[in-house]
Amino acid sequence: MKRLLKLATSVIIGVAISMQTVSAQINNKPPADPRIKETLDKLGVKYEIIPNGDFKLLVETENKRAQVVFVESKTEKLGNLEIRYISSIGYVSPGAFSADIANKLLQNSSLNKVAAWQVFTKDKTHIAVLIGKIAANSDAETIKNIIVAVGYGADNIEKELSNKDEL
């Protein structure tokens, strides 16, 4: 299962990188967004900056469980709105999701106030990722709330569908 977790993490990192525009200076390490660094430092949150410049943190949930959450440095524009993604893997399958699991994720998306499930596939492995999309200049309290909501939401699905605590 550790191999599956490593694959899932690499897919998330790959997806985040593929969502970014390739810069003219390919050899430069993407910078971590100083706005997020400042916010996480202000909140006293422990984090790691991963090679693509995103922030990886651990959200402690209920009953001594924990969930990895990613806050992307790269943002996207929609008109004058700058959007940031906050995500967490909730379920990994070595093959396609069953209809029951796919429906469960779709129904769960409709219940989430700030996030929705997206599915990514790499080498026949299917990965359900809960993604919150917020204004990139959101205040510290909003960022904290979305990180917690995404972490708890992904952890709840992981617990319900696999009864494990590996993601």
Secondary structure, 3 states (H helix, E strand, C coil): CHHHHHHHHHHHHHHHHHCCCCCCCCCCCCCCCHHHHHHHHHHCCCCEECCCCCEEEEEECCCCCEEEEEECCCCEEECCEEEEEEEEEEEEECCCCCHHHHHHHHHHHHHCCCEEEEEEEECCEEEEEEEEEEECCCCHHHHHHHHHHHHHHHHHHHHHHHCCCCC
